[in-house]
Amino acid sequence: MELAVVIGAVIISVLVFTWLIKIVKATLKTAFMAALILLGLQIFFGIGPEVIWTTIRDFVGQQATSIGR
């Protein structure tokens, strides 16, 4: 009985660890891509992060006000 519990716990631990690694990998990939896009916009077009942030805030604000309550 105890052996089954230990084996189950190990299997669940491996699954959770694998899931966590996938999440961290996806997060780092997304952050790296966002940084590359921001760097490209800054270098090639002179558009800084503050302009992008303002545009995103305005877009989200417009979408939030268009949702009917």
FIBA-314018 format. One record per residue: residue number from 1; residue in one letter; chain; y, z negated, x negated of N, C-alpha, C in turn. Coordinates in Angstrom, 1 decimal, m for minus. Layout:
BEGIN
firo num: NUM residu: A chaine: A n.v: Y n.w: Z n.u: X ca.v: Y ca.w: Z ca.u: X c.v: Y c.w: Z c.u: X
...
This chain:
BEGIN
firo num: 1 residu: M chaine: A n.v: m1.2 n.w: 0.0 n.u: m0.8 ca.v: 0.0 ca.w: 0.0 ca.u: 0.0 c.v: 1.3 c.w: 0.0 c.u: m0.9
firo num: 2 residu: E chaine: A n.v: 1.3 n.w: m0.9 n.u: m1.9 ca.v: 2.5 ca.w: m0.9 ca.u: m2.7 c.v: 2.7 c.w: 0.4 c.u: m3.5
firo num: 3 residu: L chaine: A n.v: 1.6 n.w: 1.0 n.u: m3.9 ca.v: 1.7 ca.w: 2.2 ca.u: m4.7 c.v: 2.3 c.w: 3.3 c.u: m3.8
firo num: 4 residu: A chaine: A n.v: 2.0 n.w: 3.4 n.u: m2.5 ca.v: 2.6 ca.w: 4.4 ca.u: m1.6 c.v: 4.1 c.w: 4.1 c.u: m1.5
firo num: 5 residu: V chaine: A n.v: 4.5 n.w: 2.9 n.u: m1.4 ca.v: 5.9 ca.w: 2.6 ca.u: m1.3 c.v: 6.7 c.w: 3.0 c.u: m2.6
firo num: 6 residu: V chaine: A n.v: 6.1 n.w: 2.7 n.u: m3.7 ca.v: 6.7 ca.w: 3.1 ca.u: m5.0 c.v: 6.8 c.w: 4.6 c.u: m5.1
firo num: 7 residu: I chaine: A n.v: 5.7 n.w: 5.3 n.u: m4.8 ca.v: 5.7 ca.w: 6.8 ca.u: m4.8 c.v: 6.7 c.w: 7.4 c.u: m3.9
firo num: 8 residu: G chaine: A n.v: 6.8 n.w: 6.8 n.u: m2.7 ca.v: 7.8 ca.w: 7.3 ca.u: m1.7 c.v: 9.2 c.w: 7.0 c.u: m2.2
firo num: 9 residu: A chaine: A n.v: 9.4 n.w: 5.9 n.u: m2.8 ca.v: 10.8 ca.w: 5.5 ca.u: m3.3 c.v: 11.2 c.w: 6.5 c.u: m4.5
firo num: 10 residu: V chaine: A n.v: 10.2 n.w: 6.8 n.u: m5.3 ca.v: 10.5 ca.w: 7.7 ca.u: m6.4 c.v: 10.8 c.w: 9.1 c.u: m5.9
firo num: 11 residu: I chaine: A n.v: 10.0 n.w: 9.6 n.u: m4.9 ca.v: 10.3 ca.w: 10.9 ca.u: m4.4 c.v: 11.7 c.w: 11.0 c.u: m3.7
firo num: 12 residu: I chaine: A n.v: 12.0 n.w: 9.9 n.u: m3.0 ca.v: 13.3 ca.w: 9.9 ca.u: m2.3 c.v: 14.4 c.w: 9.8 c.u: m3.4
firo num: 13 residu: S chaine: A n.v: 14.2 n.w: 9.0 n.u: m4.4 ca.v: 15.2 ca.w: 9.0 ca.u: m5.5 c.v: 15.5 c.w: 10.3 c.u: m6.2
firo num: 14 residu: V chaine: A n.v: 14.4 n.w: 11.0 n.u: m6.4 ca.v: 14.5 ca.w: 12.3 ca.u: m7.0 c.v: 15.2 c.w: 13.3 c.u: m6.1
firo num: 15 residu: L chaine: A n.v: 14.9 n.w: 13.3 n.u: m4.8 ca.v: 15.6 ca.w: 14.1 ca.u: m3.9 c.v: 17.1 c.w: 13.8 c.u: m3.8
firo num: 16 residu: V chaine: A n.v: 17.5 n.w: 12.5 n.u: m3.8 ca.v: 18.9 ca.w: 12.2 ca.u: m3.7 c.v: 19.6 c.w: 12.5 c.u: m5.0
firo num: 17 residu: F chaine: A n.v: 18.9 n.w: 12.3 n.u: m6.1 ca.v: 19.5 ca.w: 12.7 ca.u: m7.4 c.v: 19.8 c.w: 14.2 c.u: m7.5
firo num: 18 residu: T chaine: A n.v: 18.8 n.w: 15.0 n.u: m7.1 ca.v: 18.9 ca.w: 16.4 ca.u: m7.1 c.v: 20.1 c.w: 16.9 c.u: m6.2
firo num: 19 residu: W chaine: A n.v: 20.2 n.w: 16.3 n.u: m5.0 ca.v: 21.2 ca.w: 16.6 ca.u: m4.1 c.v: 22.6 c.w: 16.2 c.u: m4.7
firo num: 20 residu: L chaine: A n.v: 22.7 n.w: 15.1 n.u: m5.3 ca.v: 23.9 ca.w: 14.6 ca.u: m6.0 c.v: 24.4 c.w: 15.6 c.u: m7.1
firo num: 21 residu: I chaine: A n.v: 23.4 n.w: 16.0 n.u: m7.9 ca.v: 23.7 ca.w: 17.0 ca.u: m8.9 c.v: 24.2 c.w: 18.3 c.u: m8.3
firo num: 22 residu: K chaine: A n.v: 23.6 n.w: 18.8 n.u: m7.2 ca.v: 24.1 ca.w: 20.0 ca.u: m6.6 c.v: 25.5 c.w: 19.8 c.u: m6.1
firo num: 23 residu: I chaine: A n.v: 25.9 n.w: 18.7 n.u: m5.5 ca.v: 27.2 ca.w: 18.4 ca.u: m5.0 c.v: 28.2 c.w: 18.4 c.u: m6.1
firo num: 24 residu: V chaine: A n.v: 27.9 n.w: 17.7 n.u: m7.2 ca.v: 28.8 ca.w: 17.6 ca.u: m8.4 c.v: 29.0 c.w: 19.0 c.u: m9.0
firo num: 25 residu: K chaine: A n.v: 27.9 n.w: 19.8 n.u: m9.1 ca.v: 28.0 ca.w: 21.2 ca.u: m9.7 c.v: 28.9 c.w: 22.0 c.u: m8.8
firo num: 26 residu: A chaine: A n.v: 28.8 n.w: 22.0 n.u: m7.5 ca.v: 29.6 ca.w: 22.8 ca.u: m6.6 c.v: 31.1 c.w: 22.3 c.u: m6.6
firo num: 27 residu: T chaine: A n.v: 31.3 n.w: 21.0 n.u: m6.7 ca.v: 32.6 ca.w: 20.5 ca.u: m6.8 c.v: 33.3 c.w: 21.0 c.u: m8.1
firo num: 28 residu: L chaine: A n.v: 32.7 n.w: 20.9 n.u: m9.2 ca.v: 33.2 ca.w: 21.3 ca.u: m10.4 c.v: 33.5 c.w: 22.8 c.u: m10.5
firo num: 29 residu: K chaine: A n.v: 32.6 n.w: 23.6 n.u: m9.9 ca.v: 32.8 ca.w: 25.0 ca.u: m9.8 c.v: 34.0 c.w: 25.4 c.u: m9.0
firo num: 30 residu: T chaine: A n.v: 34.2 n.w: 24.7 n.u: m7.8 ca.v: 35.3 ca.w: 25.0 ca.u: m7.0 c.v: 36.6 c.w: 24.6 c.u: m7.7
firo num: 31 residu: A chaine: A n.v: 36.6 n.w: 23.4 n.u: m8.3 ca.v: 37.8 ca.w: 23.0 ca.u: m9.0 c.v: 38.2 c.w: 23.9 c.u: m10.1
firo num: 32 residu: F chaine: A n.v: 37.2 n.w: 24.4 n.u: m10.9 ca.v: 37.4 ca.w: 25.4 ca.u: m12.0 c.v: 38.0 c.w: 26.7 c.u: m11.4
firo num: 33 residu: M chaine: A n.v: 37.5 n.w: 27.2 n.u: m10.3 ca.v: 38.0 ca.w: 28.4 ca.u: m9.7 c.v: 39.4 c.w: 28.2 c.u: m9.2
firo num: 34 residu: A chaine: A n.v: 39.7 n.w: 27.1 n.u: m8.6 ca.v: 41.0 ca.w: 26.9 ca.u: m8.1 c.v: 42.0 c.w: 26.8 c.u: m9.3
firo num: 35 residu: A chaine: A n.v: 41.6 n.w: 26.2 n.u: m10.4 ca.v: 42.5 ca.w: 26.1 ca.u: m11.5 c.v: 42.7 c.w: 27.5 c.u: m12.1
firo num: 36 residu: L chaine: A n.v: 41.7 n.w: 28.3 n.u: m12.2 ca.v: 41.9 ca.w: 29.7 ca.u: m12.7 c.v: 42.8 c.w: 30.5 c.u: m11.8
firo num: 37 residu: I chaine: A n.v: 42.7 n.w: 30.3 n.u: m10.5 ca.v: 43.5 ca.w: 31.1 ca.u: m9.6 c.v: 45.0 c.w: 30.6 c.u: m9.8
firo num: 38 residu: L chaine: A n.v: 45.2 n.w: 29.3 n.u: m9.8 ca.v: 46.5 ca.w: 28.8 ca.u: m10.0 c.v: 47.1 c.w: 29.2 c.u: m11.4
firo num: 39 residu: L chaine: A n.v: 46.3 n.w: 29.2 n.u: m12.4 ca.v: 46.8 ca.w: 29.7 ca.u: m13.7 c.v: 47.1 c.w: 31.2 c.u: m13.7
firo num: 40 residu: G chaine: A n.v: 46.3 n.w: 32.0 n.u: m13.0 ca.v: 46.6 ca.w: 33.4 ca.u: m12.9 c.v: 47.9 c.w: 33.7 c.u: m12.1
firo num: 41 residu: L chaine: A n.v: 48.1 n.w: 33.0 n.u: m11.0 ca.v: 49.3 ca.w: 33.1 ca.u: m10.3 c.v: 50.5 c.w: 32.7 c.u: m11.1
firo num: 42 residu: Q chaine: A n.v: 50.4 n.w: 31.7 n.u: m11.9 ca.v: 51.5 ca.w: 31.2 ca.u: m12.7 c.v: 51.8 c.w: 32.2 c.u: m13.8
firo num: 43 residu: I chaine: A n.v: 50.8 n.w: 32.7 n.u: m14.5 ca.v: 51.0 ca.w: 33.6 ca.u: m15.6 c.v: 51.5 c.w: 35.0 c.u: m15.2
firo num: 44 residu: F chaine: A n.v: 50.8 n.w: 35.6 n.u: m14.2 ca.v: 51.1 ca.w: 37.0 ca.u: m13.8 c.v: 52.2 c.w: 37.1 c.u: m12.8
firo num: 45 residu: F chaine: A n.v: 52.4 n.w: 36.1 n.u: m12.0 ca.v: 53.4 ca.w: 36.3 ca.u: m10.9 c.v: 54.5 c.w: 35.2 c.u: m11.0
firo num: 46 residu: G chaine: A n.v: 54.4 n.w: 34.2 n.u: m11.8 ca.v: 55.4 ca.w: 33.2 ca.u: m11.9 c.v: 55.4 c.w: 32.2 c.u: m10.7
firo num: 47 residu: I chaine: A n.v: 54.3 n.w: 32.2 n.u: m10.0 ca.v: 54.2 ca.w: 31.3 ca.u: m8.8 c.v: 53.6 c.w: 30.0 c.u: m9.2
firo num: 48 residu: G chaine: A n.v: 54.3 n.w: 28.9 n.u: m9.1 ca.v: 53.8 ca.w: 27.6 ca.u: m9.5 c.v: 53.0 c.w: 26.9 c.u: m8.4
firo num: 49 residu: P chaine: A n.v: 52.4 n.w: 25.9 n.u: m8.8 ca.v: 51.5 ca.w: 25.1 ca.u: m7.9 c.v: 52.3 c.w: 24.5 c.u: m6.7
firo num: 50 residu: E chaine: A n.v: 53.6 n.w: 24.2 n.u: m6.9 ca.v: 54.4 ca.w: 23.6 ca.u: m5.8 c.v: 54.6 c.w: 24.7 c.u: m4.7
firo num: 51 residu: V chaine: A n.v: 54.8 n.w: 25.9 n.u: m5.1 ca.v: 54.9 ca.w: 27.0 ca.u: m4.1 c.v: 53.6 c.w: 27.1 c.u: m3.3
firo num: 52 residu: I chaine: A n.v: 52.5 n.w: 27.1 n.u: m4.0 ca.v: 51.2 ca.w: 27.2 ca.u: m3.3 c.v: 51.0 c.w: 26.0 c.u: m2.4
firo num: 53 residu: W chaine: A n.v: 51.3 n.w: 24.8 n.u: m2.8 ca.v: 51.1 ca.w: 23.6 ca.u: m2.0 c.v: 52.0 c.w: 23.7 c.u: m0.8
firo num: 54 residu: T chaine: A n.v: 53.3 n.w: 24.1 n.u: m0.9 ca.v: 54.2 ca.w: 24.2 ca.u: 0.2 c.v: 53.6 c.w: 25.2 c.u: 1.2
firo num: 55 residu: T chaine: A n.v: 53.1 n.w: 26.4 n.u: 0.8 ca.v: 52.6 ca.w: 27.4 ca.u: 1.6 c.v: 51.3 c.w: 26.8 c.u: 2.4
firo num: 56 residu: I chaine: A n.v: 50.5 n.w: 26.1 n.u: 1.7 ca.v: 49.3 ca.w: 25.6 ca.u: 2.3 c.v: 49.7 c.w: 24.5 c.u: 3.4
firo num: 57 residu: R chaine: A n.v: 50.7 n.w: 23.7 n.u: 3.1 ca.v: 51.2 ca.w: 22.7 ca.u: 4.0 c.v: 51.7 c.w: 23.3 c.u: 5.3
firo num: 58 residu: D chaine: A n.v: 52.5 n.w: 24.4 n.u: 5.1 ca.v: 53.1 ca.w: 25.1 ca.u: 6.2 c.v: 52.1 c.w: 25.7 c.u: 7.1
firo num: 59 residu: F chaine: A n.v: 51.1 n.w: 26.4 n.u: 6.4 ca.v: 50.0 ca.w: 27.0 ca.u: 7.1 c.v: 49.2 c.w: 26.0 c.u: 8.0
firo num: 60 residu: V chaine: A n.v: 48.8 n.w: 24.9 n.u: 7.4 ca.v: 48.1 ca.w: 23.9 ca.u: 8.1 c.v: 48.9 c.w: 23.3 c.u: 9.2
firo num: 61 residu: G chaine: A n.v: 50.2 n.w: 23.1 n.u: 9.0 ca.v: 51.1 ca.w: 22.6 ca.u: 10.0 c.v: 51.1 c.w: 23.5 c.u: 11.2
firo num: 62 residu: Q chaine: A n.v: 51.2 n.w: 24.8 n.u: 10.9 ca.v: 51.3 ca.w: 25.8 ca.u: 12.0 c.v: 50.0 c.w: 25.8 c.u: 12.8
firo num: 63 residu: Q chaine: A n.v: 48.8 n.w: 25.7 n.u: 12.1 ca.v: 47.5 ca.w: 25.7 ca.u: 12.7 c.v: 47.4 c.w: 24.5 c.u: 13.6
firo num: 64 residu: A chaine: A n.v: 47.9 n.w: 23.3 n.u: 13.1 ca.v: 47.7 ca.w: 22.1 ca.u: 13.9 c.v: 48.6 c.w: 22.1 c.u: 15.1
firo num: 65 residu: T chaine: A n.v: 49.8 n.w: 22.7 n.u: 15.1 ca.v: 50.6 ca.w: 22.7 ca.u: 16.3 c.v: 50.1 c.w: 23.8 c.u: 17.3
firo num: 66 residu: S chaine: A n.v: 49.3 n.w: 24.8 n.u: 16.8 ca.v: 48.9 ca.w: 25.8 ca.u: 17.7 c.v: 47.6 c.w: 25.3 c.u: 18.5
firo num: 67 residu: I chaine: A n.v: 47.0 n.w: 24.2 n.u: 18.1 ca.v: 45.8 ca.w: 23.7 ca.u: 18.8 c.v: 46.3 c.w: 23.0 c.u: 20.0
firo num: 68 residu: G chaine: A n.v: 45.8 n.w: 23.4 n.u: 21.2 ca.v: 46.2 ca.w: 22.7 ca.u: 22.4 c.v: 45.5 c.w: 21.4 c.u: 22.6
firo num: 69 residu: R chaine: A n.v: 46.3 n.w: 20.4 n.u: 23.1 ca.v: 45.7 ca.w: 19.1 ca.u: 23.3 c.v: 45.2 c.w: 18.9 c.u: 24.7
